[in-house]
Amino acid sequence: MPPLRYALLLSAALATSVQAANWSAPEAIVPPSDFKGVHGLAIDQQGRLLAGSVVGSSIYQVDKETGEVSTLIGPDKGQADDIAIGPKGEMAWTGFQSGKIFYRAHDDAEIVMLAEDLPGINSIAFNQDTGALYASQVFHGDALWQIDRDGAESPRLIREDMGGFNGFEVGTDGWIYGPLWFKGQVVRINPEDGAMETLAEGLQIPAAVNFDSQGNLFVVDAKAGELLRISAEDRELSSVASLATALDNLTVAADDRIYVSNMADNSITRVNPQTGGAEVLTQGDLAVPAGIALDQAREQLYVADIFAFRRVDLASGQVTDIRRAHGDDIEYPTGVSLGRERILLTSFADGSLQILQRSDYSTELKLHDLPAPSAAVELPDGRIAVSLMGSGEIVLLSGDELQNSTTLISDLLGPVAMQLGQDGALYLTEAAGMLSRVNIASGELERLVTDLAMPEGLVELSAGQWLVAETAKQQISLIDLEQDTQQVVASELPIGFPAGPGMPPSGIPTGLSLDAVGNLYFGSDLDNGLYRMARGQE
């Protein structure tokens, strides 16, 4: 079903679920899309185009003519950064976050785990002659392994410390061909002794390779946004098509047409390698909307879109890219907030805090190695408060390079979202079910509400009144701290996608925001749409 039509039907369905008269039913200002970031691609022996998603914890089937998407294997075993089809039609895939490799012999066969404890397990491929199976670790490791297809023996290490051996394929010569993400090269590796030879270099971020029927090797460059060819005849490197940045993977069909995935656009594009002509099969305006923050002066909403950082015009719903993963200096943002002159982006996936200038979006500062930062707030005195899901703390950062760090509070139970209240205190949600308040001067913690269902995004409606997304109940609740009451504002909302393997308890955090007239905005972690609930009369 086309995303816009789906959005209209969904809005109509939600009309009966709004419990409070103060807000209308949700309407999609950015329509839903398929996937939650799309990565590995494969075409099986039945001719089906398969696509994997790490955040979506699923393997999808995509109609090559209509672009219609359906789920082939859902959470949690479906988490796939890459998919491989064997010589007998068997299928194997990698759970990047779970560190596991899964396999099934055919559609009706049981899914079995072949290997585990392989953090960052990324690419996977079969030798089409022998059936041998290989997989590589990237980002959270750097190694190439041969995988026992019976799952009885431990993986055999072929080579390590290569430079990020990402989406690879096995050639007819038995060597393994693939890109080195961090070195800008395409290489081949002998699986018998680990010997490595360079085929091409000078690329920006080569992400994956695949062969056509003539032995030409095609490469996608994530940073350049290019599809390239390494000729089988002379190994000359040439450009085939210019696409968008954030390319992730590719697969070549029997007719040698090439399908390319883009994680930032939730898109799959079909390319004719003879002409360079490109046709988009499926695409979304947003990838995986998480944290949101409203800029009232510009009448736009900023979206931490995991594979991009974007802004949305509130009047038209037009989406504009500010940063794209692997095309710009952005690191999988999951949270966003606005300071006086700065934009604060947090990423629990990469342990980073990135600060941009609001005026021109230039990067002012980036910090790494934070234990799963979930939110950041600029305080009136210029310090930055950061909630850390990994350590259960809020830390205060100061100094020109934010080099000074002091712990404000510890022993938090999964801090998710955080806002500065009108009373000058920090308010935050904790995954364990709390809405809490922290006195910035003393560090005193007060848990105000303790029975919420996976609370995530929050926003202050008026002094002492907070709207909270209770994602486990798929609802938004209004909490009046003065009156000690809770009221459901809207239920049966498209929020609450379960956290996949290796994800924090909150999974994709649901963001909430209010504009000057009280319209309420939230992002959907179920369908990737962005919704507005119009404020009515009191």
Buried (B, 14 or more C-beta within 10 A) or exposed (E): EEBEEBBBEBBEEBEEBBBBEBBBBBBBBBBBBBBBBBBBBBBBEEEBBBBBBBBBBBBBBBEBEEBBBEBBBEBBBBBBBBBBBBEEEBBBBBBBBBBBBBBBBEEEEEEBEBBBEBEBBBBBBBBBEEEBBBBBBBBBBBBBBBBBBEBEEEBEEBBBEBBBBBBBBBBEEEBBBBBBBBBBBBBBBBBEEEEBEEBBEEBBBBBBBBBBEEEBBBBBBBBBBBBBBBEEEEEEBEEBBEBBBBBBBBBBBEEBBBBBBBBBBBBBBBBBBEEEEBEBBBBBBBBBBBBBBBBBEEEBBBBBBBBBBBBBBBEEBEBEBBBBBBBBEBBBBBBBBBBEEBBBBBBBBBBBBBBBEBEEEEBEBBBEEBEBBBBBBBBEEEBBBBBBBBBBBBBBBBEEEBEEBEEBBEEBBBBBBBBBBEEEBBBBBBBBBBBBBBBBEEBEBEBBBEEBBBBBBBBBBEEBBBBBBBBBBBBBBBBBBEEEEBBBBBBBBBBBBBBBBBBBBBBBBBBBBBBEEBBBBBBBBBBBBBBBBBBEEE
